Amino acid sequence: MYIITITLRQILIDNRIKLMSHKQSSLEKKFCAVWKHIDGPDLEEELRFHPERKWRADFAHAESMTLIEVEGGIHVNGRHNRASGFLKDAEKYLEATLLGWRVIRLVDTQLNVETLSRIAESLREWSNPDQYQEDAESDMLDLL
C-alpha cells in the first residue's frame, strides 16, 4: 500500500509539473474547444520544431508539416505587436518555413467554426494530397 501511494503521488506530481510548464492562454483554450467541436485532426501542443532553437509552436500537425500559432495581445499592445516581439516572431516563422513547415497565424476573430473547419480540411488535404487529387479529378469528370 505504501508503494502504491508513492507511485500515485509521483504521478500526480509529474502531471502537475507538466500542466504548470505550459498554461494555455484563454485564446488557446478557445481554439481547442472549437477544434474539438469540429472534430479537427489531432494536433501536438507546444511542439519544439527547430533542431537548435528552443522555439515552440502553439499547435502542430506533423503529417502536413503545419504549425498553428494563436496570436494574443494584439489589442493591448502585447508582445506580438511590439517591435522586439514582432521581430522575434518574424525570425521564428521564417526559420519554420525554411525547415519546410507551413505557418498559420490566427487572431481572436478567426477562432470560429467556419475558419477552423477550413483549416482542418486543408490539413487533411495536405497530409494526403494523392487522395484529394483523385477526388478533385473525379469531381471534374462529374461536371463534364
N, C-alpha and C positions, 0 to 999 in steps of 0.2 A: 504493500500500500504506500509506503514511503517513497519508493522508487517511482511509482506511477504519479504521485503528487508532484514530485520534482520534474518529471517529464512534462506533465501538463502545464506546470508553472513556466517551464522553459519555453514551451510552445507559445504560451500566451505572451511572454516577454518578447520572443522573437517576432511575433506578429505585430506587437505594439511598436517595436522598433521599425519594422517595415512601413507601417502606417504613418509613423511620425517622420520618416525620412522624406516622404512626399505627401504633402497635404494638398488635395485638389482645390483649385480655386472654384468660386461659385460658377464661373463660366464653363470650366471643365466638367463640373457636375451636371450642368445643363446639357452640355454636349453629350455626355454619357447617357443621360436619361433619354434624349431624343434618339440617339444612335441605337439604344436598346429597343425603343418603341418601334423603329423602322426595321428592326432585325438586320442591322448593318453587319458586314463581315467582321470577324474577330480582329481586334487591334491590340497591339502591345502598348503599354503605357511606359512613359519615361525611357524610351529606347536610347541607349548610347550608340549613335550611328557612326561616329568618327573614330578611326583607329588610334588616334593620338590625343585629340582634344577631349575634354570631359563634357562636351555638349550633349544634351538630351533633347529628344523631340517629345512633345506632349503625347502624341499618339503616332503609331507607325503601323502600316500594313506592309509587311515584308514581302508578301507574294507579288505585289505590284510595285514594290520599291517606292512607296509613297509615305511621306511624313505629313502629319496634320498638326498645325500649330494654332492654338486658340489664343488670340492676342487680347490681352486685357489692359485696362488702364488707359484706353485711348481717349476717354472723355475727361480724364482728371490729370492730364499731363504726366502719365505714368511712364515707366521705364521704356516702353516700346516706341514712344514718340518724342522722347528727349534725344538730343543729338548723340550722346555717347551710347545709349541703348540702341538707337536706330542703327548706328554704325556696326555695333557688335552683332545685331540681328542680321544685317546685310552680309557680314562676313560668314556667319553661321550658315545662312541659306545658300550662299554661293558655294561654300565647301560641300554642303549636302548635294547640291546639283552636280558639282564636278565629280562626286563619287557615284553618280547615277540615280540619285533619289529625285522624285518629284516632290515639290513642297507646296502644300495647300495651306494658305493662311486664312483664318476665319476670325471675324469680329462678331460681337454680340448679336447684331441684327441678322446674321447668317445662320444662327443656331436654331433652325426651324426644320420642320418635316420636309418641306419642298427642297430646300438646298441640300440637306444632308442625304436625302433619298437620291438626288442626282449624283452626289459624291460616291455614295455606296454603290450605285450602278456602275459608275466609272471604275471604281476599284475592282469590281468583279470582271469588267471587260478587260482591264489592263492586266489582270492576273491570268486571264485565259483568252488571249486575243484570237487564237485559231477558231474557237467555238463561236465567238461573236462575229468573226468574218464569215463563217459558214451561214450563220443566222441572217446576216445582212444580205448576203448573196441570195439566199432563199427568199427573203422579203422582196428583193428587187425583181426576182423572177415572177413572184406572185403579182406584182404590179403590172407586169407586161402581159 
